[in-house]
Amino acid sequence: MIIRGSKGRKPEGVLRIEFQGGRSSEALTPITWDEWFMLFDERRLAFLKQDSRSSKFNKLVGRD
């Protein structure tokens, strides 16, 4: 998912992952996985997650 037109962010918006059964936000716009990974690579992001089966904590961080 992407939040389009987020203030103070790139015009493409902020990348987010929405988990099934989670709280949905009307501000989110679905995009394809191809679009998501293209933006992920362009912005040089890495996926950080908590090492726990029950946790859904995650964060996109810069690779640098």
N, C-alpha and C positions, 0 to 999 in steps of 0.2 A: 504494500500500500504506500501511498505517497500523500503528504499534505501539501497541496499546491498553494503557491503564493504566500508561504509562511513569512511573517515579518522578519526582517533582518537576515533572511536566508537567501540562497540562490533561487532564481525564478522557478527552477524545476521543483522546488519544495523539499521537504524533509522526508527521507526514507524511513519507513516503519514496517514492522512485521506484526500482523494481526493474527493471533492464535484463535483457532476454532473454539467457540464457547466463551471467548473473552468479551469485554465490553467493546461495542462497536462505536465509532465516532462518525458522525455525518461529515466531518471535515476530511475524512480519508477518501481518497479516490483510488479504486483498484487499478493496478497496472500489471502488465504481463511479467513473468519471471525474466524474460529476455530484457525488457526495459529496466527491471530492477537491478539485474546483474550488470548491465551496461553502466548505469549510474553508480553502482557500487564500485566498479573498477575505475571509472572516470574520476571519482572522488577519493580514490585510494583508501577505501575503508576496510576494516577488519571486523569480524563478528566475535564479540565477547559474550560468553554465557557462563552461568554458574554451574558448577559440576555437581548437579543433583538431579535425580529423576523427577522429583516433584516440583522443582523450581522452574518458573517460566522467565526468570530474570535474564535479560539480554541487553546488549548495548552495541551500537555501531560506533567504532572508534577509528581515528586516523591510524594508518599503518606506520607513519613516521614516528 
